[in-house]
């Protein structure tokens, strides 16, 4: 298995959350964008996965703004998915 495939599988596994709503949102995002994410977007998404579920959901739903501007592009892709 190549390293890119391993990285995508790692991100897909980390995307499993405790909130069903987040699982559904992230599954759609991954199905549409995971194979084509840039290195920067992959790093930003990985950083988002470190957040607690409710904080992550607030960012995705637009109820909170990200503290780090580099997260905005991947958040927009998640919202559009």
C-alpha distance (Angstrom), angle and dihedral (degrees) to the residues before:
residue distance angle dihedral
X1 . . .
X2 3.79 . .
X3 3.80 120.8 .
X4 3.83 93.3 -111.3
X5 3.78 90.6 56.0
X6 3.81 91.1 47.4
X7 3.80 90.3 50.5
X8 3.81 92.1 50.4
X9 3.81 91.4 48.8
X10 3.82 90.3 48.2
X11 3.80 90.9 52.6
X12 3.80 91.6 45.7
X13 3.83 90.0 52.4
X14 3.83 92.8 46.7
X15 3.81 89.3 50.6
X16 3.79 91.7 69.8
X17 3.79 103.5 107.1
X18 3.78 138.1 -176.7
X19 3.81 93.2 -113.4
X20 3.79 118.7 75.3
X21 3.81 91.1 -148.9
X22 3.82 90.8 56.8
X23 3.80 91.6 46.1
X24 3.80 90.5 55.3
X25 3.81 94.4 45.3
X26 3.79 93.9 47.3
X27 3.81 93.6 44.4
X28 3.82 90.3 56.6
X29 3.80 90.8 46.3
X30 3.80 93.0 49.6
X31 3.80 93.4 46.0
X32 3.81 90.7 53.3
X33 3.80 103.6 35.2
X34 3.80 115.1 15.3
X35 3.81 96.4 92.9
X36 3.81 92.3 51.3
X37 3.82 103.8 39.2
X38 3.78 115.3 129.4
X39 3.79 119.8 -124.6
X40 3.82 89.1 -104.1
X41 3.80 92.9 50.5
X42 3.80 90.7 47.0
X43 3.80 90.4 52.9
X44 3.80 91.5 46.8
X45 3.81 91.5 48.8
X46 3.80 90.3 49.1
X47 3.82 88.8 52.7
X48 3.81 90.6 50.5
X49 3.79 89.7 52.9
X50 3.81 88.6 60.4
X51 3.81 89.8 64.7
X52 3.80 123.2 95.2
X53 3.82 112.0 -98.4
X54 3.80 96.5 -107.9
X55 3.82 93.4 48.3
X56 3.79 90.5 48.4
X57 3.82 91.0 48.6
X58 3.82 91.1 50.1
X59 3.81 89.5 54.6
X60 3.79 93.4 46.8
X61 3.81 92.2 47.6
X62 3.82 91.7 47.6
X63 3.79 93.6 -116.9
X64 3.81 90.3 121.9
X65 3.79 134.8 29.6
X66 3.79 120.9 -126.4
X67 3.79 115.7 -106.5
X68 3.80 88.7 -142.7
X69 3.82 117.3 58.9
X70 3.82 91.4 -151.4
X71 3.81 89.4 71.8
X72 3.81 94.7 61.9
X73 3.80 98.3 83.0
X74 3.80 95.3 52.3
X75 3.82 91.3 42.1
X76 3.79 89.0 55.9
X77 3.81 90.5 51.7
X78 3.81 89.8 50.6
X79 3.81 91.2 49.6
X80 3.80 92.1 49.7
X81 3.80 93.7 50.0
